[in-house]
C-alpha cells in the first residue's frame, strides 16, 4: 500500500513538472509574438528614444526571462530559441502587414538577423546558468551584465562600431541602469551581487579599452 502511494506521488510530481514545462514553452512562444509585434507596431510611431531602448533590449529581456525560468539546460535552449525566432518572425510579419516586408527588421539585414538570433539564445543560456548558487553563477550573471553594458558603450560612444548619436544620454543611461538592476536581480546574496557587478564592470571596461585600441581612437583631455 505504501509503495502504491509513493508511486502515485511520483506520477503526480512528474505530471506537475511536465505541465510546468508546457506552460513555459507556451509562454516563450506567446512572449515572442507580443514582443516582436509590439516592436514593429511601435517602430516610427513613438519617440525616437523608445525605438532605441525597445530594439534590441526588449528582445534581450525576454530571452533572459525565459532562460532563467527554464526547468533545465535543454529546455532553456529550446525556450530561448523559440522566443527569439518567434520575436523576429513576428516582427517581419508585422512589417509585411505594413507593406514593407524585409529582413532588415534588425539592423544589418540577414547577417544582422543571424547575429541577433545567436546573441539572444546565448544570453538566454547564460541566464539559465545564473541559477547556480556558486561563483560560476556569479560570474555568469556578471557576463550577462557585461555584454549588455558593452553594447551600451558601443552604441553611446562616438567613433565606435555601432555609434548612434541619439542613444546618448537618455536611452544609454536607462539601459545601463536596467542592466545593473538585472545583474542584481539574478543574484540572491550581497556577496554574490558584488562579485557579479565586479565582473560586469571589468568586462565593460575591457571592451571599451580593447575597442578603443583597435579603432585607434583617442580622447584628448581639454586643457
Beta strands, then each sheet from edge to edge (+ up, - down):
end
